[in-house]
Amino acid sequence: MSLSLTVLGCDGGYPGPGGAGSGYLVQAGGRSILLDLGPGCLSLLQQRLALEDLDGVVITHEHPDHRQDLEGLAVALHFAEHPRRMPVLAPSGVRDLMYFREWEELQWVDVADRDQLEVAGMRLAFSRTDHGPETMAVLVDAAGARLGYSADTGPGWSLGELGEGLDLALCEATWTAAEEGRAQHLSGRQAGAMAREAGAKALLITHRWPTIPGSKVAQEASLEFGSAVLAARPGLTLSLPGTGK
Ligand SMILES: [Zn+2]
């Protein structure tokens, strides 16, 4: 038994050519949840999983590149032959922005800093990051493995808030060191240093701005992390070995 992560989309800010906004499929014990559902991700999800097999959605914050396709999911659930309800865990501001916010198929669960709860047999913990709107980083603890997702953040927050020694840190690295300070995001350099300081066992960088060269961001991150990092791309799947529990 393992915890698996599949990248649906990983573009920062807006989808680049052929890309999609942030969206990650997390599976353990035969159950499936999403971390974020940015533009383009609903289409890519259905190439891998029937919507009736999805057990829940986490939306980290209200920026459209992380939540836009939640509208399409609401439509699909509402008009399905067998309508069903779906837990949506998000900071309260997300629901307020939804066009279909009154439909009961989306079962809203407000999450705030330091909340902990269980969805689809996975233990989740949240930590508010350094980003404009209320934004929640997420720890997923399941199948004996721990995955930490930074969501969007500036350098005023740390992966260590999700716990030391993560099996995998999925961390935003929006641009290079030359762009540091332009907004509340991380460079590859900052992401690599943050993951090293938190003792993460592996680092997967994501949320690259579409016009920024990925090889440069990854190189910066690797230098600071101290070993090779992985760069997110649509379709990439990683399995985190568990303890057999
Ligand atoms: Zn973003």
Residues whose N, C-alpha, C, O or C-beta is under 5 A from the ligand:
A	BS01	ZN	G13 D65 D152
